[in-house]
Amino acid sequence: MLEDRFGRTFPYLRLSVTDACNFRCTYCLPDGYRKTQEESFLSLDEIRRLAAGFASLGTRKIRLTGGEPATRRDLPEIAASIAALPGVQTLALTTNGYNLKQNARRYFEAGINALNVSVDSLDPVTFHAVTGHDKLSLVLEGIDAARAAGFRNIKINSVLLKDVTDRTLPDFLEWMRAEALSVRFIELMQTGSNREFFAKHFISAEVLKAQLLERGFAPAPRAPDAGPAQEFHHPDYPGKIGMIAPYSKDFCKTCNRLRVTARGRLMLCLFGAGGYELRPFLQSDDQRDELRQAIAEALHFKHETHYLHQGVTGSTPHLASLGG
């Protein structure tokens, strides 16, 4: 398995298939998506070769991200090509859910077996204000469709925004009591384009953690291939609540994931600079060994931690550019 010089192993790949998104979330793309590069996104064959290379190096979990990955019409074909690879145990999708209602069964049949859906508020007015779209009911119908299609591992993502979404815990708890869902609250992260917004709306996940402990929630064990969330469980709720808190102490000690952009650049950290071009090694099935070597060599340059506390956001202009 891939290992860096700090002893961390990496069974988890977050693979962006597009940086385009059709939502206008205030914390990410408040003015909407604007194309900035002429170079096309990775093709189906390039994605298959990339995923195969990582799987041969011990990657067991691959998450398809964006932008909004569902804006790619060939998403089911991408999923099927990855799901068929030896060694890949979990194929996850993160989506805003805008077309989940009509496509959930296709995604499930293609081999996606874990689903994250972004729902920043259960209040329609707040949801509209945050995302730029009045589509909360459609997204919730999509989650119902996903459950009906066979998805059992469904997680809800919600970004914590001071004075906007930081008071929504009771609404989500009520939902969780009735539905077998897991909810994860994500600290707002500073990027190259949201500095003023971050200063106004950042709130620590510790505030939420205190509320959970007061309600009788307890920390849950962390799985080896889990994402960065610290999860909490309660006997009265079938799901779990997770917190992703990149500003917390020692957050990077449990890092187990690498990222590849929609154009084939390996990023060792969401907030790293530069990156390593893998696309030249994705043009033929015969390049597997070159790809493996390029990935392994790049890993030697992974830092022990990010530098968000110093205001260093690397080369990530907004979360849609790398899938969060």
Summary of the structure (lengths in Angstrom):
residues: 324
radius of gyration: 18.7
end to end distance: 23.6
largest distance: 56.5
contacts: 1059
relative contact order: 0.17
helix: 35%
strand: 17%
